[in-house]
């Protein structure tokens, strides 16, 4: 039996088992409630994912929260292409809301498209495959965010882990800028990015020409994930 509470594809149900990160967790919860945009930066295997999933558990336990967090793994799910990225984001949002009891499993209509919610995001993703046009997929995602944010009375907070992979997944930088625009236009959506490189450093080494895009320039707070001190154990 694997007794590790921090296996990659699982939720962390007890953040108290995450040693040495109390200050970071406290700050993340405060940033979320302040609707602030944050980048969480640390080398691979330093514990960013464990920190993020612990935060999400704590945030969901806060019954008075202003933001509803949705964890997005931009690396392991290997989604490619702007159309598919927005299919994926919509699918993850619906699956999380169903799992947490905010919506039921009956058919919902978003942007004139019928969707049957499912706790397996891949099944929602397959349904959305019937929508081939990228603009229509973006429209479904935008309307889903607006509908569900109003329904639950909270801002949807997308937490992008391995955000560098997300940038690479889009066909071009224009696809990513729709998310930036949505965060500027209303309080229905916010986002955080987590990765190995700060945004301003990453744009200089990115394979795509994204210099001057300003997509993540709105990130105002940084959380550095450093190696744990052995005394924390």
C-alpha positions as CSV (number, residue, x, y, z in Angstrom):
1,X,0.0,0.0,0.0
2,X,1.3,3.4,-1.0
3,X,1.0,5.6,2.1
4,X,2.3,8.8,0.5
5,X,-0.3,11.6,0.7
6,X,1.3,13.4,-2.2
7,X,1.0,11.2,-5.3
8,X,1.0,13.2,-8.5
9,X,-2.6,12.6,-9.7
10,X,-4.4,12.8,-6.4
11,X,-5.9,15.5,-4.3
12,X,-4.2,16.3,-1.0
13,X,-6.9,15.9,1.6
14,X,-4.9,16.9,4.6
15,X,-2.6,19.9,4.1
16,X,-1.3,19.5,7.6
17,X,0.9,16.7,6.2
18,X,2.7,19.3,4.0
19,X,5.6,20.3,6.3
20,X,7.5,23.5,6.0
21,X,5.0,25.4,3.8
22,X,2.7,27.0,6.4
23,X,3.8,30.6,5.5
24,X,3.4,29.9,1.8
25,X,-0.1,28.4,2.3
26,X,-1.2,31.3,4.4
27,X,0.0,33.8,1.8
28,X,-1.7,31.9,-1.1
29,X,-5.0,31.8,0.8
30,X,-4.8,35.6,1.4
31,X,-3.9,36.3,-2.2
32,X,-6.9,34.2,-3.4
33,X,-9.3,36.1,-1.2
34,X,-7.8,39.4,-2.4
35,X,-8.4,38.3,-6.0
36,X,-4.7,38.8,-6.7
37,X,-2.8,37.2,-9.6
38,X,0.2,35.3,-8.5
39,X,3.1,33.3,-9.9
40,X,4.5,30.4,-7.9
41,X,8.0,29.7,-9.0
42,X,10.4,26.9,-8.1
43,X,12.6,24.3,-9.7
44,X,11.1,21.0,-10.6
45,X,10.6,18.5,-7.7
46,X,10.7,21.3,-5.2
47,X,7.1,20.7,-4.2
48,X,5.0,23.3,-6.2
49,X,2.3,20.8,-7.1
50,X,1.9,19.6,-3.5
51,X,1.8,23.3,-2.3
52,X,-0.9,24.1,-4.9
53,X,-3.1,21.1,-4.1
54,X,-2.8,21.8,-0.4
55,X,-3.9,25.3,-1.1
56,X,-6.9,24.2,-3.1
57,X,-8.0,21.9,-0.3
58,X,-7.7,24.7,2.3
59,X,-9.5,27.2,0.0
60,X,-12.4,24.8,-0.6
61,X,-12.7,24.3,3.2
62,X,-13.3,28.1,3.5
63,X,-17.0,28.4,3.3
64,X,-16.8,32.2,3.0
65,X,-14.3,32.1,0.1
66,X,-14.5,34.6,-2.7
67,X,-12.7,32.4,-5.2
68,X,-13.3,28.8,-6.4
69,X,-10.0,27.2,-7.4
70,X,-9.6,24.8,-10.3
71,X,-6.3,23.0,-10.7
72,X,-5.1,22.8,-14.3
73,X,-2.2,20.4,-15.0
74,X,-0.7,21.8,-18.2
75,X,1.9,19.1,-18.4
76,X,0.6,15.6,-17.8
77,X,-2.6,15.9,-19.7
78,X,-0.8,16.8,-22.9
79,X,-3.4,18.9,-24.5
80,X,-2.3,20.6,-27.8
81,X,-3.9,23.3,-30.0
82,X,-6.0,26.3,-29.0
83,X,-9.3,24.7,-29.7
84,X,-8.4,21.7,-27.5
85,X,-7.1,23.9,-24.7
86,X,-10.4,25.6,-24.3
87,X,-12.2,22.3,-24.6
88,X,-10.0,21.1,-21.8
89,X,-10.5,24.2,-19.6
90,X,-14.3,24.0,-19.9
91,X,-14.2,20.2,-19.2
92,X,-12.2,20.7,-16.0
93,X,-14.4,23.5,-14.8
94,X,-17.6,21.4,-15.3
95,X,-16.1,18.3,-13.7
96,X,-14.8,20.2,-10.7
97,X,-18.2,21.9,-10.1
98,X,-20.1,18.6,-10.4
99,X,-17.7,16.8,-8.1
100,X,-18.1,19.5,-5.5
101,X,-21.9,19.5,-5.7
102,X,-22.5,22.8,-7.4
103,X,-24.2,21.4,-10.4
104,X,-26.0,18.1,-11.1
105,X,-25.4,15.5,-13.8
106,X,-28.4,16.6,-15.9
107,X,-27.9,18.3,-19.3
108,X,-26.8,21.9,-19.1
109,X,-26.9,24.4,-22.0
110,X,-23.9,26.6,-22.6
111,X,-23.7,28.9,-25.6
112,X,-26.5,26.8,-27.2
113,X,-24.6,23.6,-26.8
114,X,-25.9,20.7,-24.7
115,X,-23.4,19.2,-22.2
116,X,-24.0,16.3,-19.9
117,X,-21.7,16.8,-16.8
118,X,-19.5,14.0,-15.7
119,X,-16.9,13.5,-12.9
120,X,-14.5,12.2,-15.6
121,X,-13.3,15.3,-17.4
122,X,-12.4,13.3,-20.5
123,X,-16.1,12.4,-21.1
124,X,-17.0,16.1,-21.1
125,X,-14.0,16.8,-23.3
126,X,-15.3,14.2,-25.9
127,X,-18.7,15.8,-26.0
128,X,-17.1,19.2,-26.7
129,X,-15.3,17.6,-29.6
130,X,-18.4,18.2,-31.7
131,X,-17.5,21.9,-31.7
132,X,-14.7,22.3,-34.2
133,X,-14.4,26.0,-34.5
134,X,-11.9,27.6,-32.2
135,X,-14.0,30.8,-31.7
136,X,-17.0,28.6,-30.7
137,X,-14.9,26.7,-28.2
138,X,-13.7,30.0,-26.7
139,X,-17.3,31.2,-26.6
140,X,-18.4,28.1,-24.7
141,X,-15.6,28.5,-22.2
142,X,-16.3,32.2,-21.7
143,X,-20.0,31.6,-21.2
144,X,-19.3,28.7,-18.8
145,X,-17.1,30.9,-16.6
146,X,-19.7,33.7,-16.5
147,X,-22.6,31.3,-15.8
148,X,-20.9,29.3,-13.1
149,X,-19.2,32.3,-11.4
150,X,-22.7,33.9,-11.1
151,X,-24.2,30.5,-10.0
152,X,-21.8,30.0,-7.1
153,X,-21.2,33.7,-6.3
154,X,-17.4,33.3,-6.6
155,X,-14.6,34.2,-9.0
156,X,-13.3,31.1,-10.9
157,X,-9.5,30.8,-10.1
158,X,-7.6,28.8,-12.7
159,X,-4.4,27.5,-11.2
160,X,-2.1,26.7,-14.1
161,X,0.6,24.2,-13.0
162,X,3.6,23.9,-15.4
163,X,2.3,27.0,-17.1
164,X,5.2,26.9,-19.6
165,X,3.5,23.8,-21.2
166,X,0.3,25.7,-21.4
167,X,1.9,28.5,-23.4
168,X,3.4,25.9,-25.7
169,X,0.0,24.2,-26.2
170,X,-1.6,27.2,-27.9
171,X,-1.3,27.6,-31.6
172,X,-0.1,31.1,-31.1
173,X,-0.1,33.8,-28.4
174,X,-3.6,35.1,-29.4
175,X,-5.3,32.1,-27.9
176,X,-3.8,32.7,-24.5
177,X,-4.7,36.4,-24.6
178,X,-8.4,35.6,-24.4
179,X,-7.8,34.4,-20.8
180,X,-6.0,37.7,-20.1
181,X,-8.8,39.7,-21.5
182,X,-11.4,37.9,-19.5
183,X,-9.6,38.6,-16.2
184,X,-9.5,42.3,-17.2
185,X,-13.2,42.6,-18.3
186,X,-14.9,41.1,-15.2
187,X,-14.5,39.5,-11.8
188,X,-15.7,36.2,-13.0
189,X,-12.2,34.8,-13.8
190,X,-8.7,35.0,-12.3
191,X,-5.6,32.9,-12.8
192,X,-2.3,31.9,-11.2
193,X,0.7,30.5,-12.9
194,X,3.2,28.0,-11.5
195,X,6.4,26.9,-13.1
196,X,10.1,26.7,-13.0
197,X,10.7,30.2,-14.6
198,X,9.2,33.6,-13.8
199,X,7.1,34.9,-16.7
200,X,9.5,37.8,-17.6
201,X,12.4,35.3,-17.8
202,X,10.4,32.6,-19.6
203,X,9.4,34.9,-22.5
204,X,13.1,35.4,-23.4
205,X,13.7,31.7,-23.9
206,X,10.3,30.6,-25.2
207,X,10.2,28.8,-28.6
208,X,7.3,31.0,-29.6
209,X,7.7,34.8,-30.1
210,X,5.7,36.0,-27.2
211,X,7.9,39.0,-26.3
212,X,5.7,42.1,-25.7
213,X,2.6,40.1,-25.4
214,X,1.8,41.2,-21.9
215,X,-0.3,38.1,-21.3
216,X,0.9,37.5,-17.7
217,X,2.3,40.9,-17.0
218,X,-0.7,41.4,-14.6
219,X,0.8,39.0,-12.2
220,X,1.7,41.1,-9.2
221,X,2.7,38.7,-6.4
222,X,5.5,36.1,-6.4
223,X,5.8,33.0,-4.2
224,X,9.2,31.3,-4.3
225,X,9.1,27.6,-3.6
226,X,12.6,26.9,-2.1
227,X,14.0,23.5,-0.9
228,X,12.7,22.5,2.5
229,X,14.8,22.8,5.6
230,X,15.5,19.4,7.2
231,X,14.4,20.9,10.5
232,X,10.8,21.1,9.1
233,X,10.7,17.3,9.4
